[in-house]
Amino acid sequence: MTFTLSRPLFALAALITSATLITGVSTQAFAAGAPSRLVAANPAKASGKIVIRDALWSCNGGVCVAPVVGSRPEIACAAAARKLGKIDVFSSNGQEFSAEQLAQCNTKAK
């Protein structure tokens, strides 16, 4: 009798645990997977689909977005500056670069 009473409770506990794990993992994945964004000083160079290092950027009017950037943000920004020239705005994982970080990034601009 005890076994049949604990089975529904066990199932409920398993369901709650699964839901908690799924929610926690997807929330962390979403936060870590926030798209990267940049604004190029020269919009003519940043249009259409552009591959920079390990990321596919979609650009329109000098504003580019990449859903996944595998490199560290500093490396991704420097690679973008090498390809597109001066970068006015760069953000990765929901964090926008400071003026100092942008200045460092733009040392690689052509």
C-alpha positions in Angstrom: 0.0 0.0 0.0 2.8 2.4 0.8 4.4 1.7 -2.6 1.2 2.7 -4.5 0.8 5.9 -2.4 4.4 7.0 -3.0 4.4 6.3 -6.7 2.2 9.4 -7.5 4.4 11.6 -5.2 7.5 10.3 -6.8 6.1 11.0 -10.3 5.2 14.6 -9.2 8.6 15.2 -7.7 10.3 13.9 -10.9 8.1 16.2 -13.0 8.9 19.3 -10.8 12.6 18.5 -10.9 12.6 18.1 -14.6 10.8 21.3 -15.1 13.2 23.1 -12.9 16.2 21.7 -14.6 14.8 22.5 -18.1 13.9 26.1 -17.1 17.3 26.7 -15.5 19.2 25.4 -18.4 17.2 27.3 -21.0 17.5 30.5 -19.0 21.2 30.2 -18.7 21.6 29.3 -22.4 19.5 32.3 -23.4 21.5 34.7 -21.3 24.8 33.3 -22.6 23.5 33.2 -26.1 22.3 36.8 -26.4 23.1 38.0 -29.9 26.1 40.2 -30.6 25.6 43.5 -32.2 27.9 46.1 -33.8 27.5 49.4 -35.6 30.1 50.1 -38.2 31.3 53.7 -38.8 31.2 53.0 -42.5 27.8 51.6 -43.3 28.8 50.8 -46.9 31.2 48.1 -45.7 28.6 46.5 -43.5 25.7 45.3 -45.6 24.3 41.8 -46.3 25.7 38.6 -44.8 29.3 38.8 -43.7 31.5 36.1 -42.2 33.9 37.5 -39.6 36.1 34.9 -38.0 33.7 32.2 -36.7 30.4 34.2 -36.9 27.9 35.0 -39.6 26.8 38.6 -39.2 23.6 39.9 -40.8 24.1 43.6 -41.6 21.7 46.3 -42.7 22.7 50.0 -42.9 25.9 49.5 -40.9 24.1 47.7 -38.1 25.1 44.0 -37.8 23.8 41.2 -35.6 25.2 37.7 -35.1 23.2 35.1 -33.0 26.3 33.2 -32.1 29.9 34.5 -31.7 32.3 31.8 -30.6 35.3 34.0 -29.9 35.8 36.1 -26.8 34.1 39.5 -27.3 37.4 41.4 -27.6 38.7 39.1 -30.3 35.3 39.3 -32.2 35.4 43.1 -32.1 39.0 43.3 -33.3 38.2 40.9 -36.2 35.2 43.0 -37.1 37.3 46.2 -37.0 39.9 44.6 -39.3 37.2 43.7 -41.8 34.8 46.6 -41.5 36.9 49.5 -40.2 36.1 51.6 -37.2 33.3 50.2 -34.9 31.1 52.7 -33.2 29.1 50.2 -31.0 29.9 46.6 -30.0 27.9 44.4 -27.6 28.2 40.7 -26.8 26.2 38.5 -24.4 24.1 41.5 -23.5 27.1 43.7 -22.5 27.9 46.8 -24.5 31.6 47.7 -24.8 32.8 50.8 -22.9 34.6 53.7 -24.7 37.9 52.2 -23.5 37.1 48.8 -24.9 35.9 50.3 -28.2 39.1 52.3 -28.5 41.2 49.1 -27.9 39.0 47.3 -30.5 39.5 50.0 -33.1 43.3 49.9 -32.9 42.8 46.9 -35.3 40.7 49.0 -37.8 42.1 49.5 -41.2 
